[in-house]
């Protein structure tokens, strides 16, 4: 008799409990989404402090959104010039996704570069490449810069070439830097083509590529090697924005 009554009570309580949990989860989802919407609107207005407040509000609720919230806080801190705070938030975002957050790893590398922590920056870019299965074009480009600076030109060529492929040929800085390396090898016609591509892709706005192309043409016409040292490697342009999903 006791077991029958207990089972009756349980069968009544369980649906009520499940309903309550569902309502709580729904309310949480609404609160989180609204916080992100307010944060994103503030971010696009340049109100980064307000955006940070809203993204932190989303963090009061647990869930898969936490990594994205930490990343967006990091981007805001980055925009405000608070690099160390940004680094901490990027690392929290990466940790939340078990180390598999290539966008955050790349942004972490950029922040570490600004702090002149180049070994850690290079590791962050390498992580972005690894966890993206080799598809993170911007991180490949940054690793190419490090290889070129270390005079490991063969590795640099490989990394720039891969960055071009993975970006669907939308990284004119990779073409420019390939041109610099090719000119160093004496392959002036190939270098000229790379500079022309870089200038064309930038719609004529890539000053370094324009200067390099002019010098390269002078080198070809004069057959002199004295201008090679004047060719300019491009650092590119870091592209970091908040996460929308």
N, C-alpha and C positions, 0 to 999 in steps of 0.2 A: 504493500500500500504506500509506504514511504517513497520507494523508488519511483512508483507511478506518479505520485504528486510532484516529486522533484523533477522528473522528466518533463511534466506538463509546464512547470515554472520555467525550466530551461528553454523549452521550445517557444515560450512566449518572450523570454528575455533576449534570446539570441538575435531574432530579427530586429528588435528595437535597438540593440547594441550596434548591429551592422549598419542600420539606418543612420544612427548617430555618427558613426565613424565616417560614413559616406558624406554626410553633411559637413563634417569638420574638414575632410579632404577637399571638398568642393570650395569651401570658404577659404582654405589655405591657397588653393590654386588661383582663385580670384584675387586675393590679396597680393600674391607674388606677381601675377601678371600686371596688375595695376601699378605696383611699385616699379616694375621694369619699364612700363610705358611712361611713367612720370620721370624716371631716371633718364631714359633715352631722349625724351623731349627736352629736358634740361641740358643734356649733353650737347645736343645740336644747337642750342642757344648759347653754348659756351659757358653755361652756369655749372661748372664742374663740381663745386662744393655741394650744390643742391643735388646733383646727380649722384654723388657719393652717398649722401644721406639716403636717397631713395634706394640705391642698390644695397646699402647696408640694412635697410628696412626689410628687403626681400630675404636677407640672411637670417632674420629672426625665425624663419620657418625652415625646417630641414627639408632636403630633397635634392634631386639631380640638378636643380638650377643653381646650386651653391658655387660650382666651378665657374659658371658664366658670370655670376654676380661678383665673385672675387676678381675675375678678369676685367670686368668693366670698371670696378673700383680702381684697379691697377692702371688702366688706360687714363682715367681721370687724374690720378696722382701723377702719371707720366706727363700729361699735358700741363699740369701745374708746376712741373719741375721738381717734384718730390721723388727723386729717382730711387732712393733707398726704400721708401714706402711702397713705391711701385714694384720694385724687385720682390719685396716680401709678399705682396698680393699676387703677383704672377706665379710665384712658387706655390702659394696656397692653391691657386687654380689648377696648376699642374698636378699637385698632390691629390686633389679631389678627384681627378680623372685617372688616377693610378699611373701617372707619368706619361699619359698618352693625350697630350693637348698641344699639337704642333703650332697652332697660332700663338698660344701663350709662351711656348718655348722660344719662338722667334722673337716675340716682343721682349721677353726677358733678355735675350741676347743683345737687342738694341739698347735697352736700359743699361746693361752691364758695360757695353761699349762706351756709353756716355760717362760712366763712372771710371773709365779706363781700366776696367777689370777684364782684359782681353782674353786671358786663358779661359775664364768662366764663360765669357761671351761666346767664344768659339765652341765650347762644350754645349752651350744652349742651342746654337745653330745646328750643331751636329745632331742633337737630340730631335730637333724639329724635322730634320731630314729623315732620320731613322724612323720615327713614329708615324711619319706621313708616307712611308714606303718609298722614300726618295722623290716625292712629288712636290716638295715645298721649294718653289722656284727662288723666292727671295732669300731663303736660308742658304741655298746652293750658291747664290751670287755672293753672299757675305763670306762663305767659306772660300770661294774663289779669290776674294780680296786678300784673305789671310795667306793663302797659298802663294799668291803673286807677290805679296810683301816679303814672304820668306824666300823668294826667288825659286820657288818650286813651280816653274812655269808649265810643266806638263800637266801637273795636277790642276793648276789654275785653268788651263785650257779645257780640261775634261769637265770641271765644275761649271764654268761659264757655258759650255755647250749644253750641258744637262739643264741648266737654268733656262736657257733659251727654249729648249724643247718643252719643259714642264710649264713654262709660262705661255705656251702657244705663240712663241716669238713676239712677246710683248715687253721685253726688257732691253731697251736700247743701250743701257749702260754695259750689259754683257757684251754686246757687239763692239762697243767702243773699247773696252778693255782687251777683248780678243785682238782688236786691231793694233793696240799698243804692243802686245806680245808678238804678234806676227811681224810687225815692223822690226822688233828687236832681233828676230830670226832672219831679217833681210827679205822677207816675203812681202814686198811693198805693194804689189797689185792686190794681193789678198787682204792686206791691211786696209788699203784704200776702200775696197768693197765693204768691209766691216764698218768703217767710219761713215760711208754713204748710207748704209742701212740704218745705223744709229741716228743719223741726222734726219733721214726720211721718217722713221718711226716717231720721232719727237716733233714732227712737223716743223722742222727748222729751228726749234727752240733749245737744242742741246748745244750750249756754247763750247763745251770741251770737245765734242765730236766735230763741230765746225772748225775749230782751231786745229785739231788733229788732222782733219781732211786736208786743210790748206797746207800744212807742213808736209804731209805725206805726198801731196802733188809736187811740192817743191823738191822733195827728196827724189822722186821718180824722174823729174825733169833734169835735175842737176847731177843725179847719181852720187850724191854726197851723203855721208852718214852722220854729218855733224848735227843735224836737227833731230835725230832720234831721241836724244835725251830730253828734248822739249815736249815730247808727246805726253799727254796727261791721262792718267788713270782716273776713272770716275768712281766715287764712293756710292753712287746711286742715291736712291731716296727711300728711306724706311717708310713702309706703309702699315700703319697700325690704326685700327678703329675698334669701336666697341662691338661685342658679339650680339647679334640680333636673335639668335635662336640657341 
